[in-house]
C-alpha cells in the first residue's frame, strides 16, 4: 500500500501523542525521537507489505494460464500466496 510521507508523519504524531497520554508510561527520550522511531517502524512495515504484495502478484502472473485480477480465482490465489509470503517472513 502506498502511503504518503505526510500521512505516515500524521499517524506517527498521533501514536506518539496517544502514548504520551498514558499515565503509566514515561518517555526516556523526547517526543520527536519517539515520533521518528514510530515513523521508521511504520515505513519498514509498509515496505514489507509491499514486497509481500509484489511476490503474491508475481506468483499469480506466473501461472500457466492468465487469471484476471478481480476474479474470484485471483482473489483466492492472492490470499493464499500472500499468506505464504507472510509465513516465510515470520510475521
PAKE-133638 format. One record per residue (C-alpha): residue number from 0; y, z, x. Coordinates in steps of 0.2 Angstrom, whole numbers, padded with zeros to 4 digits, always signed. Layout:
BEGIN
+-------+-------+-------+-------+
! torza !     Y !     Z !     X !
+-------+-------+-------+-------+
!   NUM !     Y !     Z !     X !
...
+-------+-------+-------+-------+
***
This chain:
BEGIN
+-------+-------+-------+-------+
! torza !     Y !     Z !     X !
+-------+-------+-------+-------+
!     0 ! +0000 ! +0000 ! +0000 !
!     1 ! +0017 ! -0005 ! +0007 !
!     2 ! +0030 ! +0009 ! +0005 !
!     3 ! +0047 ! +0008 ! +0012 !
!     4 ! +0054 ! +0019 ! +0025 !
!     5 ! +0066 ! +0026 ! +0013 !
!     6 ! +0053 ! +0031 ! +0001 !
!     7 ! +0042 ! +0039 ! +0014 !
!     8 ! +0058 ! +0049 ! +0020 !
!     9 ! +0062 ! +0055 ! +0002 !
!    10 ! +0044 ! +0061 ! +0000 !
!    11 ! +0044 ! +0069 ! +0016 !
!    12 ! +0060 ! +0078 ! +0012 !
!    13 ! +0053 ! +0083 ! -0005 !
!    14 ! +0037 ! +0090 ! +0003 !
!    15 ! +0047 ! +0100 ! +0016 !
!    16 ! +0059 ! +0107 ! +0003 !
!    17 ! +0044 ! +0112 ! -0008 !
!    18 ! +0036 ! +0121 ! +0007 !
!    19 ! +0052 ! +0130 ! +0011 !
!    20 ! +0052 ! +0137 ! -0007 !
!    21 ! +0035 ! +0145 ! -0004 !
!    22 ! +0039 ! +0164 ! -0001 !
!    23 ! +0023 ! +0167 ! +0009 !
!    24 ! +0027 ! +0153 ! +0021 !
!    25 ! +0038 ! +0155 ! +0036 !
!    26 ! +0043 ! +0140 ! +0047 !
!    27 ! +0042 ! +0142 ! +0066 !
!    28 ! +0051 ! +0125 ! +0068 !
!    29 ! +0067 ! +0119 ! +0059 !
!    30 ! +0066 ! +0109 ! +0043 !
!    31 ! +0069 ! +0092 ! +0051 !
!    32 ! +0055 ! +0094 ! +0063 !
!    33 ! +0043 ! +0099 ! +0049 !
!    34 ! +0050 ! +0084 ! +0039 !
!    35 ! +0047 ! +0072 ! +0054 !
!    36 ! +0029 ! +0078 ! +0055 !
!    37 ! +0026 ! +0076 ! +0037 !
!    38 ! +0033 ! +0058 ! +0038 !
!    39 ! +0022 ! +0054 ! +0053 !
!    40 ! +0006 ! +0061 ! +0044 !
!    41 ! +0011 ! +0051 ! +0029 !
!    42 ! +0013 ! +0035 ! +0039 !
!    43 ! -0003 ! +0037 ! +0048 !
!    44 ! -0012 ! +0039 ! +0031 !
!    45 ! -0004 ! +0024 ! +0024 !
!    46 ! -0009 ! +0014 ! +0039 !
!    47 ! -0027 ! +0020 ! +0037 !
!    48 ! -0027 ! +0015 ! +0019 !
!    49 ! -0020 ! -0002 ! +0024 !
!    50 ! -0034 ! -0005 ! +0036 !
!    51 ! -0047 ! +0001 ! +0023 !
!    52 ! -0040 ! -0011 ! +0010 !
!    53 ! -0040 ! -0026 ! +0023 !
!    54 ! -0058 ! -0023 ! +0028 !
!    55 ! -0064 ! -0022 ! +0010 !
!    56 ! -0055 ! -0038 ! +0006 !
!    57 ! -0062 ! -0046 ! +0021 !
!    58 ! -0080 ! -0042 ! +0016 !
!    59 ! -0077 ! -0050 ! -0001 !
!    60 ! -0069 ! -0065 ! +0006 !
!    61 ! -0084 ! -0067 ! +0017 !
!    62 ! -0096 ! -0068 ! +0003 !
!    63 ! -0107 ! -0084 ! +0002 !
!    64 ! -0098 ! -0089 ! -0015 !
!    65 ! -0080 ! -0087 ! -0020 !
!    66 ! -0076 ! -0072 ! -0030 !
!    67 ! -0060 ! -0072 ! -0039 !
!    68 ! -0048 ! -0057 ! -0037 !
!    69 ! -0046 ! -0048 ! -0053 !
!    70 ! -0063 ! -0052 ! -0060 !
!    71 ! -0075 ! -0038 ! -0064 !
!    72 ! -0086 ! -0043 ! -0050 !
!    73 ! -0072 ! -0042 ! -0037 !
!    74 ! -0066 ! -0025 ! -0043 !
!    75 ! -0084 ! -0018 ! -0042 !
!    76 ! -0086 ! -0025 ! -0024 !
!    77 ! -0069 ! -0019 ! -0019 !
!    78 ! -0073 ! -0002 ! -0024 !
!    79 ! -0090 ! -0002 ! -0016 !
!    80 ! -0083 ! -0009 ! +0001 !
!    81 ! -0068 ! +0002 ! +0000 !
!    82 ! -0079 ! +0017 ! -0001 !
!    83 ! -0090 ! +0011 ! +0013 !
!    84 ! -0075 ! +0010 ! +0024 !
!    85 ! -0069 ! +0027 ! +0019 !
!    86 ! -0086 ! +0034 ! +0024 !
!    87 ! -0085 ! +0025 ! +0041 !
!    88 ! -0069 ! +0034 ! +0045 !
!    89 ! -0075 ! +0051 ! +0038 !
!    90 ! -0060 ! +0053 ! +0027 !
+-------+-------+-------+-------+
***
